[in-house]
Amino acid sequence: MSRPAALAVLGDPLRYTLSPVLHRAGLQALGLEGDSQALRTSPEELGACLDRLAKAGYRGVNLTVPLKQAALPHLQRVSEDARRARSVNTVGFEPDGWWGDTTDGPGLIDLLGSLGREVSRSRVLLLGAGGAARSLALALVQAGAEWVAASARGRARRAEWAELPEATLVAWRSAEEAARMREASVVINATPLGDPAPLEGLATDAVLLDLVYGVELTPWVVAARAHGREAYDGLGLLVFQARRSLVLWFARPVPVEPLARAVGWPR
């Protein structure tokens, strides 16, 4: 009889996460015994934590802030997409070594498809330029988006985007950012800011996605909906990237519906 599958999500401070709920729903959908837990883990503790979980027989873990880039030195194998984005959100433990991949970008493509948005016609502005934004930008470029731009709040970000010359990096609150806001059909908040962009500067038919999620909808999403905008918080992306992670861990198709029901998506 096979041992139960053990999964986890690691991050810091990890105050609120539904990843274990999604993991359990995925395991149940696959007919597998197992469980998942949330483990607060700092970048300094990451190597020791991964080693401990691997030795304990864990199948894999999801990573969130601030571990997505910090994980790279600890892995024996990294997918080309994760290497280019310098961001890992999915780690698997195998007898021949630990591997890392990113499911944030593919999850976004799945999410946009579920919302009826054709990526090849999309003009996408990412507010923020961290690891998650790079993963999303890479997937959007590969899916043929009309253009992808990211608004960076610091100069240091430019070096981190060297592997993504297809995406345009613009300065935060610049005239170029404002122009991109007016033209974008998809605007994604990839920062922790509660009000990342004024609604009056965005195209009225743009879909707004906030990567942050919590017990309630984020203030930006609430405000956008109050003005008749199509807007969603990060719960949808969480669902679709978790499904992609489960597929990588277990090499089997995973239906999205049980995961969505487990966390109340869409909302």
Salt bridges, closest charged atoms under 4 A:
ASP12 OD1 - ARG40 NE 2.50
ASP35 OD1 - ARG24 NE 2.69
ASP51 OD2 - LYS55 NZ 3.04
GLU80 OE2 - ARG83 NH2 2.68
ASP96 OD1 - ARG77 NH1 3.39
ASP104 OD2 - LYS68 NZ 2.71
ASP110 OD2 - ARG243 NH2 3.28
ASP110 OD2 - ARG244 NE 2.83
GLU118 OE1 - ARG121 NE 3.72
GLU160 OE1 - ARG134 NH1 2.92
GLU160 OE1 - ARG157 NH1 2.92
GLU163 OE2 - ARG83 NH1 3.15
GLU166 OE1 - ARG84 NH2 3.35
GLU177 OE2 - ARG173 NH1 3.16
GLU230 OE1 - ARG117 NH2 2.95
ASP233 OD2 - ARG267 NH2 2.41
